[in-house]
């Protein structure tokens, strides 16, 4: 967890997707969701980044056991492919 905290501190403030990915790698889904919510407000994104945003959201919601939110995020992800 300390390593993830150090990595998060070194990322630029606007790097919501990267910050969310680091948080998920450390199994800190609550921080990841907060970063993803902020990232959604920062767009627009290229297609690959937009897909990654929804992929990370689905994973974070699933980690937290939020079944409905995870299914909704996965459905959004599938609609993009």
N, C-alpha and C positions, 0 to 999 in steps of 0.2 A: 504494500500500500504506500509506503514511503516513496518508492521509486515512481509510482504513478503520480503522486503529489508533486514530486520534483519535475516530472515531465509536463504535467499540466501547468505548472508555474512558468515553464520556459516557452510555452506556446503563446502566440499572439492573442490578444483579447478577442478578436473577431473570428478566431478559428474554431467555431462551434462544432463542426463535424469532426475535426481532428481531436478536439478535447473530449467529445462524446466517445470516440473510438478508444481513446486511452482509458477513460473511465470504465467502459465496458470490459476492456482487457483486464482491468483490476476487479471486475465483478462489482463495480459500484454503479448499479443501474439507476439509482435516484439522481446521482450527479449527472449521469449520461442523459437522462430525460430532461433535466434542467438545461443542459447544454444544447440538446436537440430543440427544445422549445425556443431558446434564444436563436438558434441557427435558422429555424423556420422564419423568424422575423427578419433575418438578414438577407435572404435571397435577393434576386433570383439566382438560380444555380443552373449549371449545365446539366444535361440529362443524367449523366453518370453520377454526379453528386446528388441530384434530386432522388435518384433511386437509392443511393447509399443512405441518405437521410431517413427514408422510410424503412429500409432494412434495419438500420440501427435502432429505430424507434420500435419496430416489431420485436427485436431481440430484447431490448430493455424492458418492454412491457411484459414479455414472457418471463424474464428472470424474476420480475416482481410478482408474478402470479396474477397479473391483471388480464385475465383470459379474453374478455370482450375487447379491450383496447388492443391487445396483441393481435387478435383475429382481424380487427378493423385495419390495423397497420399492414398486416400480411395481405389482406384483400386489396388495399391500395397498391401495395408493391406488385401484386399479380396483375392488376389492371394496367400497370406501366409497361409490362413486358409483351 
